Amino acid sequence: MAAKSRTTTAKAKRGRPKKEAAPLPPPNPVPAQPQGFPLLIPEQLRTCLMSKDDVEAAVRKVLTEVQDKFDQINGQRKVYLSEAMERLHVKSRSTMWHWHERGYLIQEHDENGHVFYFDFKIRRAERGEHPEKGGEEDGQ
């Protein structure tokens, strides 16, 4: 019995036949027109302008709002254990733990269990105030 021979030399195709892509729509020949600068009537221009004092007052108002918001956010900034130890010149984590146990500087924990302190408490401790009692000295 003779071996069956292949009549084609092309490789057999496997899988689902490919779909033909739909032809693209013809391009829209609408030329882009340049946009002109809006013209202002002198009356409109006068109402748009502000005096120097008004501009300075508006800038001062915005600046104070931004500074207040920054101070509020900065006071609530999280200071993690390593930075707190560096700022308070503490060399051992056990000292920080003892301060927490004695109520001097209470630890907070984030959602991952990392220890942190709020920045305003660290600033109080740097000044030598009792961070948890709000400015009182240790002996009182």
Buried (B, 14 or more C-beta within 10 A) or exposed (E): EEEEEEEEEEEEEEEEEEEEEEEEEEEEEEEEEEEEEEEEEEEEEEEEEEEEEEEEEEEEEEEEEEEEEEEEEEEEEEBEBEBBBEBBEBEEEEEBEEBBEEEBBBBEEEEEEEBBBBBBBBBBBEEEBBBBEEEEEEEE
